[in-house]
Each structure stands twice: as structure tokens, then as C-alpha cells.
């Protein structure tokens, strides 16, 4: 946030629910690349929705990738589609 505090959430689904109300206070959104576990700025990430659920209790199906080839592989393997960055 602008004030230096952080808020961690369990998934893209949960983050995108609270994002609109918090947007004016957010300095940066950091997401985790699904393959490497590396933290990246959401503006550099690729987002894919597929049949694979990442967080069952919220039924999150949105996956984050830093690498386009890895994202395409996921799309082909798990019947996925590109989705817009939910943090724009």
C-alpha cells in the first residue's frame, strides 16, 4: 500500500474481490509465478484461466505466469484461456 503496509491474500480470486475498493491505496501488486514461485509485479505477469483449481475453498482457476511459453503450455494442457490482468 501507499503507507508501506502489505496485505497477502490466498489467490487471484480473493485479491480481485478486494482490489476495486483498495485500488486508490495500492502502490504495487505483486503476484507469484506458478512455475518458479518467483514474485513479480502484476503488470509483468500473464494470467490464464483453466479447468485447474488452485485454491479449492474459493474455486480459484486463475493462474499466474512470468513466462509466455509456460502460460501457453498450461493453456494447451488444461483447456485454458488468456484473461486480462485483474489489477489494471
CORCOR-V867069 format. One record per residue. N is the residue number from 1. RES is the residue in three letters. PHI is phi in whole degrees, -180 to 180 (* if undefined). PSI is psi in whole degrees, -180 to 180 (NA if undefined). NEAR is the number of other ideal C-beta (glycine too) atoms within 8 Angstrom. Layout:
# CORCOR-V867069
N&RES&PHI&PSI&NEAR ; N&RES&PHI&PSI&NEAR
This chain:
# CORCOR-V867069
1&UNK&*&168&10 ; 2&UNK&-58&-32&6 ; 3&UNK&-85&5&5 ; 4&UNK&92&-8&4 ; 5&UNK&-81&164&5 ; 6&UNK&-125&155&4 ; 7&UNK&-133&122&7 ; 8&UNK&-103&141&3 ; 9&UNK&-129&164&7 ; 10&UNK&-79&-22&7 ; 11&UNK&-164&170&11 ; 12&UNK&-64&-37&12 ; 13&UNK&-59&-48&12 ; 14&UNK&-66&-42&12 ; 15&UNK&-63&-42&12 ; 16&UNK&-71&-22&10 ; 17&UNK&-70&-41&6 ; 18&UNK&-91&-13&10 ; 19&UNK&-58&-49&12 ; 20&UNK&-56&-40&5 ; 21&UNK&-77&-24&5 ; 22&UNK&-99&-9&10 ; 23&UNK&-50&-42&7 ; 24&UNK&-68&-20&4 ; 25&UNK&-98&-7&7 ; 26&UNK&-87&130&10 ; 27&UNK&-89&-41&4 ; 28&UNK&-157&144&6 ; 29&UNK&-111&125&10 ; 30&UNK&-114&133&8 ; 31&UNK&-122&169&11 ; 32&UNK&-114&126&9 ; 33&UNK&-63&128&14 ; 34&UNK&-62&-37&9 ; 35&UNK&-80&-45&8 ; 36&UNK&-99&-21&5 ; 37&UNK&81&7&5 ; 38&UNK&-78&138&7 ; 39&UNK&-80&134&6 ; 40&UNK&-139&156&12 ; 41&UNK&-67&137&9 ; 42&UNK&-58&-27&11 ; 43&UNK&-68&-19&7 ; 44&UNK&-101&-4&6 ; 45&UNK&-87&158&13 ; 46&UNK&-111&136&10 ; 47&UNK&-116&133&14 ; 48&UNK&-131&136&14 ; 49&UNK&-108&133&9 ; 50&UNK&-144&-177&12 ; 51&UNK&-75&-9&6 ; 52&UNK&-84&125&8 ; 53&UNK&-91&126&7 ; 54&UNK&-92&-37&9 ; 55&UNK&-129&99&11 ; 56&UNK&-57&-40&5 ; 57&UNK&-67&-16&5 ; 58&UNK&-118&3&9 ; 59&UNK&56&37&8 ; 60&UNK&-68&127&12 ; 61&UNK&-121&12&11 ; 62&UNK&-98&128&14 ; 63&UNK&-115&149&15 ; 64&UNK&-116&134&13 ; 65&UNK&-135&144&15 ; 66&UNK&-92&-23&12 ; 67&UNK&-114&126&9 ; 68&UNK&-63&-38&7 ; 69&UNK&-64&-40&6 ; 70&UNK&-66&-40&11 ; 71&UNK&-64&-45&13 ; 72&UNK&-63&-39&8 ; 73&UNK&-61&-43&8 ; 74&UNK&-64&-44&15 ; 75&UNK&-57&-47&13 ; 76&UNK&-69&-40&7 ; 77&UNK&-76&-37&6 ; 78&UNK&-119&28&9 ; 79&UNK&53&52&5 ; 80&UNK&-98&174&13 ; 81&UNK&-143&149&7 ; 82&UNK&-65&144&9 ; 83&UNK&-129&153&8 ; 84&UNK&-67&152&6 ; 85&UNK&-59&119&8 ; 86&UNK&-75&-1&11 ; 87&UNK&-113&25&9 ; 88&UNK&-93&NA&4
